[in-house]
Amino acid sequence: MFLQRNIKANEEKNPLINAVFQDFNLIENLSVKNNILIGNSLIQKEFNQNLLEKRANFLNTQGEKLNQQVKDLSGG
């Protein structure tokens, strides 16, 4: 049920949105990069390095932060 409508999971799928994490439900023992990539693997969509960098820039997470594990990042 969404907005008072009964929809099925595949009825309304936006290919521009890979995953929406509520409460930062990231997989702590994976790197930031792999947390970004996991959404695409779930919908079996190809993902290239250029697109990864765009997503990382959008999240303000560039460079070495991409290879860090989530549990090692500062929350402050």
Backbone atoms as SQL, in Angstrom:
CREATE TABLE atoms (id INTEGER PRIMARY KEY, chain TEXT, resi INTEGER, resn TEXT, atom TEXT, x REAL, y REAL, z REAL);
INSERT INTO atoms VALUES
  (1, 'A', 1, 'MET', 'N', 0.848, -1.166, 0.000),
  (2, 'A', 1, 'MET', 'CA', 0.000, 0.000, 0.000),
  (3, 'A', 1, 'MET', 'C', 0.900, 1.237, 0.000),
  (4, 'A', 2, 'PHE', 'N', 0.679, 2.126, -0.936),
  (5, 'A', 2, 'PHE', 'CA', 1.437, 3.366, -1.026),
  (6, 'A', 2, 'PHE', 'C', 0.502, 4.460, -1.499),
  (7, 'A', 3, 'LEU', 'N', 0.424, 5.539, -0.738),
  (8, 'A', 3, 'LEU', 'CA', -0.465, 6.664, -1.063),
  (9, 'A', 3, 'LEU', 'C', -1.890, 6.186, -1.330),
  (10, 'A', 4, 'GLN', 'N', -2.384, 5.339, -0.461),
  (11, 'A', 4, 'GLN', 'CA', -3.743, 4.793, -0.527),
  (12, 'A', 4, 'GLN', 'C', -3.985, 3.948, -1.771),
  (13, 'A', 5, 'ARG', 'N', -2.905, 3.502, -2.435),
  (14, 'A', 5, 'ARG', 'CA', -3.048, 2.630, -3.600),
  (15, 'A', 5, 'ARG', 'C', -2.379, 1.304, -3.310),
  (16, 'A', 6, 'ASN', 'N', -2.987, 0.246, -3.756),
  (17, 'A', 6, 'ASN', 'CA', -2.413, -1.079, -3.599),
  (18, 'A', 6, 'ASN', 'C', -1.553, -1.368, -4.826),
  (19, 'A', 7, 'ILE', 'N', -0.240, -1.333, -4.644),
  (20, 'A', 7, 'ILE', 'CA', 0.656, -1.570, -5.778),
  (21, 'A', 7, 'ILE', 'C', 1.505, -2.796, -5.498),
  (22, 'A', 8, 'LYS', 'N', 1.932, -3.430, -6.563),
  (23, 'A', 8, 'LYS', 'CA', 2.840, -4.564, -6.447),
  (24, 'A', 8, 'LYS', 'C', 4.265, -4.042, -6.561),
  (25, 'A', 9, 'ALA', 'N', 5.202, -4.818, -6.068),
  (26, 'A', 9, 'ALA', 'CA', 6.600, -4.387, -6.005),
  (27, 'A', 9, 'ALA', 'C', 7.151, -3.976, -7.369),
  (28, 'A', 10, 'ASN', 'N', 6.822, -4.679, -8.422),
  (29, 'A', 10, 'ASN', 'CA', 7.392, -4.384, -9.732),
  (30, 'A', 10, 'ASN', 'C', 6.544, -3.443, -10.573),
  (31, 'A', 11, 'GLU', 'N', 5.372, -3.074, -10.086),
  (32, 'A', 11, 'GLU', 'CA', 4.500, -2.208, -10.871),
  (33, 'A', 11, 'GLU', 'C', 5.103, -0.831, -11.095),
  (34, 'A', 12, 'GLU', 'N', 5.624, -0.252, -10.032),
  (35, 'A', 12, 'GLU', 'CA', 6.183, 1.089, -10.141),
  (36, 'A', 12, 'GLU', 'C', 7.614, 1.044, -9.658),
  (37, 'A', 13, 'LYS', 'N', 8.530, 0.966, -10.614),
  (38, 'A', 13, 'LYS', 'CA', 9.942, 0.897, -10.280),
  (39, 'A', 13, 'LYS', 'C', 10.656, 2.003, -11.044),
  (40, 'A', 14, 'ASN', 'N', 11.361, 2.850, -10.331),
  (41, 'A', 14, 'ASN', 'CA', 12.103, 3.934, -10.949),
  (42, 'A', 14, 'ASN', 'C', 13.549, 3.492, -11.131),
  (43, 'A', 15, 'PRO', 'N', 14.022, 3.341, -12.368),
  (44, 'A', 15, 'PRO', 'CA', 15.389, 2.871, -12.582),
  (45, 'A', 15, 'PRO', 'C', 16.447, 3.881, -12.144),
  (46, 'A', 16, 'LEU', 'N', 16.048, 5.116, -11.868),
  (47, 'A', 16, 'LEU', 'CA', 17.010, 6.116, -11.423),
  (48, 'A', 16, 'LEU', 'C', 17.263, 6.036, -9.926),
  (49, 'A', 17, 'ILE', 'N', 16.405, 5.344, -9.213),
  (50, 'A', 17, 'ILE', 'CA', 16.586, 5.171, -7.773),
  (51, 'A', 17, 'ILE', 'C', 16.930, 3.716, -7.525),
  (52, 'A', 18, 'ASN', 'N', 18.140, 3.482, -7.034),
  (53, 'A', 18, 'ASN', 'CA', 18.593, 2.108, -6.819),
  (54, 'A', 18, 'ASN', 'C', 18.146, 1.564, -5.481),
  (55, 'A', 19, 'ALA', 'N', 18.319, 2.347, -4.454),
  (56, 'A', 19, 'ALA', 'CA', 17.950, 1.906, -3.112),
  (57, 'A', 19, 'ALA', 'C', 17.781, 3.132, -2.235),
  (58, 'A', 20, 'VAL', 'N', 16.872, 3.052, -1.340),
  (59, 'A', 20, 'VAL', 'CA', 16.683, 4.118, -0.367),
  (60, 'A', 20, 'VAL', 'C', 16.912, 3.497, 0.997),
  (61, 'A', 21, 'PHE', 'N', 17.942, 3.954, 1.673),
  (62, 'A', 21, 'PHE', 'CA', 18.259, 3.416, 2.987),
  (63, 'A', 21, 'PHE', 'C', 17.652, 4.307, 4.055),
  (64, 'A', 22, 'GLN', 'N', 16.773, 3.759, 4.853),
  (65, 'A', 22, 'GLN', 'CA', 16.205, 4.467, 5.982),
  (66, 'A', 22, 'GLN', 'C', 17.124, 4.243, 7.170),
  (67, 'A', 23, 'ASP', 'N', 17.348, 5.260, 7.956),
  (68, 'A', 23, 'ASP', 'CA', 18.200, 5.150, 9.145),
  (69, 'A', 23, 'ASP', 'C', 19.603, 4.657, 8.807),
  (70, 'A', 24, 'PHE', 'N', 20.095, 4.983, 7.638),
  (71, 'A', 24, 'PHE', 'CA', 21.452, 4.636, 7.224),
  (72, 'A', 24, 'PHE', 'C', 21.733, 3.146, 7.389),
  (73, 'A', 25, 'ASN', 'N', 20.830, 2.329, 6.928),
  (74, 'A', 25, 'ASN', 'CA', 20.981, 0.875, 7.037),
  (75, 'A', 25, 'ASN', 'C', 22.004, 0.373, 6.029),
  (76, 'A', 26, 'LEU', 'N', 23.241, 0.716, 6.276),
  (77, 'A', 26, 'LEU', 'CA', 24.329, 0.266, 5.428),
  (78, 'A', 26, 'LEU', 'C', 24.916, -1.013, 6.003),
  (79, 'A', 27, 'ILE', 'N', 25.557, -1.767, 5.157),
  (80, 'A', 27, 'ILE', 'CA', 26.190, -2.999, 5.608),
  (81, 'A', 27, 'ILE', 'C', 27.576, -2.630, 6.126),
  (82, 'A', 28, 'GLU', 'N', 27.752, -2.695, 7.425),
  (83, 'A', 28, 'GLU', 'CA', 28.941, -2.154, 8.076),
  (84, 'A', 28, 'GLU', 'C', 30.241, -2.836, 7.683),
  (85, 'A', 29, 'ASN', 'N', 30.212, -4.115, 7.364),
  (86, 'A', 29, 'ASN', 'CA', 31.462, -4.787, 7.020),
  (87, 'A', 29, 'ASN', 'C', 31.780, -4.715, 5.527),
  (88, 'A', 30, 'LEU', 'N', 31.015, -3.929, 4.779),
  (89, 'A', 30, 'LEU', 'CA', 31.323, -3.669, 3.371),
  (90, 'A', 30, 'LEU', 'C', 31.906, -2.270, 3.241),
  (91, 'A', 31, 'SER', 'N', 32.601, -2.047, 2.147),
  (92, 'A', 31, 'SER', 'CA', 33.129, -0.709, 1.881),
  (93, 'A', 31, 'SER', 'C', 31.988, 0.210, 1.444),
  (94, 'A', 32, 'VAL', 'N', 32.269, 1.501, 1.470),
  (95, 'A', 32, 'VAL', 'CA', 31.287, 2.475, 0.997),
  (96, 'A', 32, 'VAL', 'C', 30.956, 2.184, -0.464),
  (97, 'A', 33, 'LYS', 'N', 31.979, 1.894, -1.250),
  (98, 'A', 33, 'LYS', 'CA', 31.800, 1.579, -2.673),
  (99, 'A', 33, 'LYS', 'C', 30.845, 0.402, -2.861),
  (100, 'A', 34, 'ASN', 'N', 31.055, -0.667, -2.110),
  (101, 'A', 34, 'ASN', 'CA', 30.200, -1.844, -2.263),
  (102, 'A', 34, 'ASN', 'C', 28.781, -1.588, -1.778),
  (103, 'A', 35, 'ASN', 'N', 28.607, -0.707, -0.811),
  (104, 'A', 35, 'ASN', 'CA', 27.262, -0.334, -0.393),
  (105, 'A', 35, 'ASN', 'C', 26.545, 0.429, -1.508),
  (106, 'A', 36, 'ILE', 'N', 27.286, 1.240, -2.257),
  (107, 'A', 36, 'ILE', 'CA', 26.690, 1.955, -3.394),
  (108, 'A', 36, 'ILE', 'C', 26.330, 0.965, -4.503),
  (109, 'A', 37, 'LEU', 'N', 27.212, 0.011, -4.757),
  (110, 'A', 37, 'LEU', 'CA', 27.012, -0.945, -5.851),
  (111, 'A', 37, 'LEU', 'C', 25.920, -1.974, -5.576),
  (112, 'A', 38, 'ILE', 'N', 25.641, -2.241, -4.328),
  (113, 'A', 38, 'ILE', 'CA', 24.718, -3.330, -4.004),
  (114, 'A', 38, 'ILE', 'C', 23.306, -3.085, -4.551),
  (115, 'A', 39, 'GLY', 'N', 22.878, -1.842, -4.583),
  (116, 'A', 39, 'GLY', 'CA', 21.554, -1.536, -5.128),
  (117, 'A', 39, 'GLY', 'C', 21.428, -1.931, -6.588),
  (118, 'A', 40, 'ASN', 'N', 22.472, -1.669, -7.355),
  (119, 'A', 40, 'ASN', 'CA', 22.438, -2.044, -8.769),
  (120, 'A', 40, 'ASN', 'C', 22.467, -3.543, -8.965),
  (121, 'A', 41, 'SER', 'N', 23.202, -4.244, -8.122),
  (122, 'A', 41, 'SER', 'CA', 23.255, -5.697, -8.283),
  (123, 'A', 41, 'SER', 'C', 21.898, -6.326, -7.984),
  (124, 'A', 42, 'LEU', 'N', 21.125, -5.700, -7.109),
  (125, 'A', 42, 'LEU', 'CA', 19.800, -6.233, -6.789),
  (126, 'A', 42, 'LEU', 'C', 18.841, -6.135, -7.969),
  (127, 'A', 43, 'ILE', 'N', 18.995, -5.090, -8.777),
  (128, 'A', 43, 'ILE', 'CA', 18.122, -4.955, -9.947),
  (129, 'A', 43, 'ILE', 'C', 18.832, -5.394, -11.228),
  (130, 'A', 44, 'GLN', 'N', 20.009, -5.987, -11.084),
  (131, 'A', 44, 'GLN', 'CA', 20.791, -6.532, -12.194),
  (132, 'A', 44, 'GLN', 'C', 21.035, -5.498, -13.286),
  (133, 'A', 45, 'LYS', 'N', 21.461, -4.317, -12.863),
  (134, 'A', 45, 'LYS', 'CA', 21.769, -3.248, -13.807),
  (135, 'A', 45, 'LYS', 'C', 23.281, -3.015, -13.810),
  (136, 'A', 46, 'GLU', 'N', 23.829, -2.838, -15.013),
  (137, 'A', 46, 'GLU', 'CA', 25.265, -2.622, -15.125),
  (138, 'A', 46, 'GLU', 'C', 25.639, -1.266, -14.536),
  (139, 'A', 47, 'PHE', 'N', 26.804, -1.210, -13.951),
  (140, 'A', 47, 'PHE', 'CA', 27.257, -0.008, -13.257),
  (141, 'A', 47, 'PHE', 'C', 28.713, 0.213, -13.612),
  (142, 'A', 48, 'ASN', 'N', 29.058, 1.374, -14.168),
  (143, 'A', 48, 'ASN', 'CA', 30.449, 1.617, -14.545),
  (144, 'A', 48, 'ASN', 'C', 31.114, 2.603, -13.576),
  (145, 'A', 49, 'GLN', 'N', 32.421, 2.754, -13.717),
  (146, 'A', 49, 'GLN', 'CA', 33.203, 3.593, -12.803),
  (147, 'A', 49, 'GLN', 'C', 32.737, 5.045, -12.832),
  (148, 'A', 50, 'ASN', 'N', 32.384, 5.560, -14.002),
  (149, 'A', 50, 'ASN', 'CA', 31.926, 6.941, -14.121),
  (150, 'A', 50, 'ASN', 'C', 30.640, 7.164, -13.321),
  (151, 'A', 51, 'LEU', 'N', 29.723, 6.231, -13.418),
  (152, 'A', 51, 'LEU', 'CA', 28.473, 6.342, -12.673),
  (153, 'A', 51, 'LEU', 'C', 28.716, 6.203, -11.173),
  (154, 'A', 52, 'LEU', 'N', 29.639, 5.339, -10.794),
  (155, 'A', 52, 'LEU', 'CA', 29.999, 5.198, -9.381),
  (156, 'A', 52, 'LEU', 'C', 30.523, 6.525, -8.835),
  (157, 'A', 53, 'GLU', 'N', 31.388, 7.187, -9.588),
  (158, 'A', 53, 'GLU', 'CA', 31.941, 8.469, -9.145),
  (159, 'A', 53, 'GLU', 'C', 30.853, 9.536, -9.031),
  (160, 'A', 54, 'LYS', 'N', 29.892, 9.532, -9.946),
  (161, 'A', 54, 'LYS', 'CA', 28.780, 10.485, -9.858),
  (162, 'A', 54, 'LYS', 'C', 27.960, 10.252, -8.596),
  (163, 'A', 55, 'ARG', 'N', 27.674, 8.977, -8.300),
  (164, 'A', 55, 'ARG', 'CA', 26.910, 8.654, -7.088),
  (165, 'A', 55, 'ARG', 'C', 27.690, 9.049, -5.839),
  (166, 'A', 56, 'ALA', 'N', 28.997, 8.787, -5.849),
  (167, 'A', 56, 'ALA', 'CA', 29.838, 9.132, -4.704),
  (168, 'A', 56, 'ALA', 'C', 29.890, 10.646, -4.513),
  (169, 'A', 57, 'ASN', 'N', 30.004, 11.398, -5.599),
  (170, 'A', 57, 'ASN', 'CA', 29.998, 12.861, -5.496),
  (171, 'A', 57, 'ASN', 'C', 28.672, 13.359, -4.950),
  (172, 'A', 58, 'PHE', 'N', 27.581, 12.762, -5.390),
  (173, 'A', 58, 'PHE', 'CA', 26.259, 13.135, -4.888),
  (174, 'A', 58, 'PHE', 'C', 26.179, 12.929, -3.379),
  (175, 'A', 59, 'LEU', 'N', 26.811, 11.869, -2.895),
  (176, 'A', 59, 'LEU', 'CA', 26.815, 11.561, -1.464),
  (177, 'A', 59, 'LEU', 'C', 27.962, 12.251, -0.718),
  (178, 'A', 60, 'ASN', 'N', 28.723, 13.080, -1.449),
  (179, 'A', 60, 'ASN', 'CA', 29.874, 13.778, -0.876),
  (180, 'A', 60, 'ASN', 'C', 30.875, 12.783, -0.276),
  (181, 'A', 61, 'THR', 'N', 31.106, 11.708, -1.002),
  (182, 'A', 61, 'THR', 'CA', 32.020, 10.650, -0.560),
  (183, 'A', 61, 'THR', 'C', 32.938, 10.311, -1.723),
  (184, 'A', 62, 'GLN', 'N', 34.112, 10.928, -1.750),
  (185, 'A', 62, 'GLN', 'CA', 35.030, 10.697, -2.855),
  (186, 'A', 62, 'GLN', 'C', 36.336, 10.097, -2.354),
  (187, 'A', 63, 'GLY', 'N', 37.160, 9.705, -3.318),
  (188, 'A', 63, 'GLY', 'CA', 38.522, 9.271, -3.039),
  (189, 'A', 63, 'GLY', 'C', 38.616, 8.057, -2.139),
  (190, 'A', 64, 'GLU', 'N', 39.490, 8.162, -1.160),
  (191, 'A', 64, 'GLU', 'CA', 39.802, 7.038, -0.277),
  (192, 'A', 64, 'GLU', 'C', 38.613, 6.593, 0.560),
  (193, 'A', 65, 'LYS', 'N', 37.656, 7.496, 0.811),
  (194, 'A', 65, 'LYS', 'CA', 36.472, 7.122, 1.597),
  (195, 'A', 65, 'LYS', 'C', 35.693, 5.990, 0.943),
  (196, 'A', 66, 'LEU', 'N', 35.749, 5.893, -0.375),
  (197, 'A', 66, 'LEU', 'CA', 35.025, 4.836, -1.081),
  (198, 'A', 66, 'LEU', 'C', 35.506, 3.444, -0.684),
  (199, 'A', 67, 'ASN', 'N', 36.775, 3.323, -0.339),
  (200, 'A', 67, 'ASN', 'CA', 37.336, 2.015, -0.003),
  (201, 'A', 67, 'ASN', 'C', 37.271, 1.695, 1.486),
  (202, 'A', 68, 'GLN', 'N', 36.847, 2.661, 2.299),
  (203, 'A', 68, 'GLN', 'CA', 36.742, 2.419, 3.734),
  (204, 'A', 68, 'GLN', 'C', 35.492, 1.615, 4.051),
  (205, 'A', 69, 'GLN', 'N', 35.588, 0.820, 5.101),
  (206, 'A', 69, 'GLN', 'CA', 34.398, 0.123, 5.568),
  (207, 'A', 69, 'GLN', 'C', 33.509, 1.119, 6.302),
  (208, 'A', 70, 'VAL', 'N', 32.224, 0.920, 6.194),
  (209, 'A', 70, 'VAL', 'CA', 31.258, 1.827, 6.811),
  (210, 'A', 70, 'VAL', 'C', 31.523, 1.966, 8.307),
  (211, 'A', 71, 'LYS', 'N', 31.858, 0.874, 8.967),
  (212, 'A', 71, 'LYS', 'CA', 32.076, 0.912, 10.418),
  (213, 'A', 71, 'LYS', 'C', 33.268, 1.778, 10.801),
  (214, 'A', 72, 'ASP', 'N', 34.157, 2.082, 9.841),
  (215, 'A', 72, 'ASP', 'CA', 35.337, 2.896, 10.120),
  (216, 'A', 72, 'ASP', 'C', 35.127, 4.376, 9.830),
  (217, 'A', 73, 'LEU', 'N', 33.965, 4.746, 9.333),
  (218, 'A', 73, 'LEU', 'CA', 33.692, 6.150, 9.034),
  (219, 'A', 73, 'LEU', 'C', 33.213, 6.876, 10.276),
  (220, 'A', 74, 'SER', 'N', 33.479, 8.165, 10.302),
  (221, 'A', 74, 'SER', 'CA', 33.011, 8.986, 11.418),
  (222, 'A', 74, 'SER', 'C', 31.550, 9.322, 11.209),
  (223, 'A', 75, 'GLY', 'N', 30.771, 9.235, 12.251),
  (224, 'A', 75, 'GLY', 'CA', 29.350, 9.577, 12.160),
  (225, 'A', 75, 'GLY', 'C', 29.082, 11.027, 12.488),
  (226, 'A', 76, 'GLY', 'N', 30.103, 11.792, 12.801),
  (227, 'A', 76, 'GLY', 'CA', 29.902, 13.168, 13.249),
  (228, 'A', 76, 'GLY', 'C', 30.186, 14.198, 12.238);
